[in-house]
Amino acid sequence: MGRRRGGWYSWDLLDNGGTRSADRIVPALQTLAVGDTLPVTAKGPDGFTVLLLEPERALVVGDAALLPGKAPASVPATSGTWAFVLEPLGCDATLLHERVRIAYEPNLLTLLLRPLLGGIHELMMWKHLRTLKSRAESRCTAKEQA
């Protein structure tokens, strides 16, 4: 995932600068480690830092300041995590849990924007999960046909 990687699998015009998200596994993009960044911009270092990685089980990304040994930001700001956890359901199915947690400085602006931003994020996450489901099921169907 990430801009300049496989994309975000949501509405590409909104969250990937119009670049289409990958529709297949790209081997060159399969290496990832704690501390790596999933970029959110076309250029530059901004993105989500990999905080936890358990292959075929869990990926948690968020603010680099949340890594052990990192100092918190000197200016309070929004901080959060985005977790993806796979739960096997028997031998031929898997459930993907996706969870976002955000901490922010309480003030009038965040109080007013929270419902709007939460709703937008829910909609984007819904599309993200639907696209991932479609890609995973089409891959499974292709294997069955082979």
Summary of the structure (lengths in Angstrom):
residues: 146
radius of gyration: 16.7
end to end distance: 27.2
largest distance: 57.3
contacts: 326
relative contact order: 0.12
helix: 33%
strand: 26%
